[in-house]
Amino acid sequence: MTGTLYGLGVGPGDPELLTLKAHRILKEVPVVAYPAPDSGESFARAIVAETLSPFQHEIPIVVPMRTQRFPAAEIYDEAASEIAAHLDKGHDVAVLCEGDPFFYGSFMYLFERLGGDYPTEIVPGVSSVMASAAALRRPIAARNDVLTVIPGPLPDAEMEARIVAADAVAIMKVGRHFARIRSVIERMGLLTDAGYCERVSLPEEKILPLESATVDTAPYFSMILIYKGAEDWIRALPAGKPLDVR
C-alpha cells in the first residue's frame, strides 16, 4: 500500500492563516517537501517552521531564483522521483506551497507527475489575492463584477486590454516590473483606484495607495489591486498617505 501525497496550501506568510486541516496533516506526515531557493531559506518552510518535527524527513526542492530560464522540468522530475520513493514505501508526503497549491502554485507540477499514480489530496490555502484584499480593507469584487488576475510580466498592450475588460483587477508577480505596471495604470487614469500591497500578513507588511508608491522595483511578494466596477462605495482609497505600515 502506497503513501498519500498531500498538496498543502500554507497561505501568504502569517502562520495563523494555515488551515486547521493543513496543520493536522503537517503534524502527522513523516515526510515534508517544499520549494527552496538556491540561496537563503525556504519561505514556505518558514511559514510552518514551528509545526515541523525534527523526526520528519525533509525534501528541499531547490529552484534557482534567476531572471533567465532554467531547466525547471528536470528539477521537478528529480523531486517527483524522490517523493515517489517515499510514497512507494508507504510514507505519506506533504508538499508545502505558498498561498494555494492550484493558484500559481509550484505543487501543480508535482501533481502533474505524481497525481495519477498515487492517492492525492489537495488542501487549499489562503491565496495572496484574498489576503491582499483583506489587508487593503476594500472588497475585491461585488455582485456581477468580473475579477481578472494578471501576471505582472505581461506586455503593456495585453495588460491594458485585460484591465479595460475587467471590473476588478489583481496584478501579481509585480517585482521588477513595478515601474512599468504603474505607468500603464497611470496612463489609463486608474492610479487613484489602485492599492499597492507588499509582504501581506508579515510583520513588514506595507499597504499603500498606488499613487503613494513611487519606487522603481517592488519585492516579489507584492500585488496591485484595482477596482473600477459599479460599487462606488469600495472604489476610493485615501490619497497621498499610507493606509497602514506594519
Helices and strands as residue ranges (DSSP letters): E 5-9, G 15-17, H 20-28, E 31-36, H 43-48, E 57-62, H 72-88, E 93-97, H 107-114, E 120-123, H 128-136, E 147-151, H 156-165, E 168-172, G 175-177, H 178-187, G 191-193, E 194-198, E 206-209, G 210-212, E 222-227, G 232-234, E 244-245
